[in-house]
Each structure stands twice: as C-alpha cells, then as structure tokens.
Amino acid sequence: MEVTLDTINEFASILIKRGFGLYGDDKMMKICQDSGIACDTDGTFSHITEENKLEVIKELIINYAKFNLPAKMTSLVLAKKYGIPIPEELKSKGKHKSKYRVKFESIK
C-alpha cells in the first residue's frame, strides 16, 4: 500500500505537536533538524515533499523513538495507524540484561 503525502504530513504534524507539548522546544527542534524537517518553535514545520517522504519520515520516527520507551511506542502506534512502514531499527527487540544478571553469568 502506497502511503500518500497527505497521510505522512498528518502523521508528522501529530508527532511533532505532541513532542513540543511533552518534551519542549529544544528537544523537538533538534529532532526535526536531525530528521531533515524545518520546524518553528510554535510546532509548524515545512511539509514533507514527495521526493524524500519515506526517508524523512523514517528518520523522524527513529529520532523521536530515541527519547524513551513511551516516545518509541507512540511513534510505532501512530505509524501503524497511518500505514507508514516501521523502520527495521525499531523492529528488533534488544535484550537488556541487568548488571546483576551480567555479574551472575560471569561467575558461572
């Protein structure tokens, strides 16, 4: 299924506005900049163009998901809702071992 440009811009708008509300101007400006989206402090952004839409939205999802687990879940749920492909980097489940488990396994 091909994702339309309007769908991608709506997805980006929701994610960016949510990010400004929860994480503040500085963090969201950094995420938008790293993703290749020109963004203002009021939450408005330059709409994504047809040429680079999937690459830009992939970077936005990945960079937004780096904040914390709720941010990652939000970006994944919204991407699924809007039919946007989820980047492979976010599909893998990283097994995190606690420091106690690492010490315990090194004793064996």
C-alpha positions in Angstrom: 0.0 0.0 0.0 1.4 3.4 -1.0 1.4 6.0 1.7 0.2 9.4 0.5 1.9 12.6 1.1 -1.1 14.0 3.0 -1.0 11.0 5.3 2.7 11.5 6.0 2.2 15.2 6.7 -0.7 14.5 9.1 1.4 11.9 10.9 4.4 14.3 11.2 2.1 17.1 12.4 0.7 14.9 15.2 4.1 13.6 16.3 5.8 17.0 16.2 3.0 18.8 18.1 2.9 16.0 20.7 6.7 16.2 21.1 6.6 20.0 21.5 4.0 19.6 24.3 5.7 16.8 26.1 9.4 17.3 25.5 9.8 21.0 24.9 11.0 23.3 22.1 14.7 22.4 22.3 14.4 18.7 22.0 11.8 18.7 19.3 13.8 21.3 17.3 16.8 19.0 17.5 14.8 16.0 16.4 13.3 17.9 13.4 16.7 19.2 12.4 18.2 15.7 12.6 15.4 14.4 10.6 15.6 17.0 7.8 12.4 18.8 8.7 12.5 22.6 9.0 10.5 23.4 12.2 9.5 26.5 14.2 9.1 26.8 17.9 5.3 27.0 17.6 5.1 23.5 16.1 4.7 24.4 12.4 7.0 22.6 10.1 7.8 22.6 6.4 5.7 20.0 4.8 7.5 16.9 3.6 8.0 16.7 -0.2 7.2 13.8 -2.5 10.9 13.2 -3.4 12.1 12.3 0.1 9.0 11.5 2.0 9.8 8.0 3.2 13.4 8.8 4.1 12.5 11.9 6.1 9.6 10.1 8.0 11.8 7.2 8.8 14.4 9.5 10.3 11.6 11.3 12.3 10.3 8.0 13.7 13.8 6.8 14.7 14.9 10.1 16.2 11.6 10.5 18.1 11.8 7.0 19.4 15.2 7.6 21.0 13.7 9.7 23.8 12.3 7.0 25.9 10.0 3.9 25.7 6.7 5.9 25.7 8.0 8.0 22.8 9.0 4.8 20.9 5.6 3.3 21.5 3.8 6.4 20.4 5.8 6.6 17.2 5.2 2.9 16.4 1.4 3.1 17.2 0.9 6.2 15.1 3.0 4.8 12.2 0.8 1.6 12.3 -2.4 3.7 12.4 -1.4 5.7 9.4 0.1 2.8 7.4 3.6 4.1 7.5 6.3 1.4 7.3 8.1 0.9 10.6 11.9 1.2 10.3 13.8 -2.0 10.8 15.9 -0.4 13.5 12.8 -0.3 15.7 11.5 -3.7 15.0 14.4 -5.6 16.7 14.0 -6.4 20.3 17.1 -5.7 22.2 17.6 -7.9 25.2 18.8 -5.8 28.1 20.5 -7.6 30.9 20.6 -6.1 34.3 24.0 -5.6 35.8 23.2 -8.3 38.4 22.5 -10.8 35.7 25.7 -10.0 33.9 27.7 -10.4 37.2 25.9 -13.7 37.9 26.6 -15.1 34.5 30.2 -14.2 34.7 30.6 -16.3 37.9 29.4 -19.5 36.2 
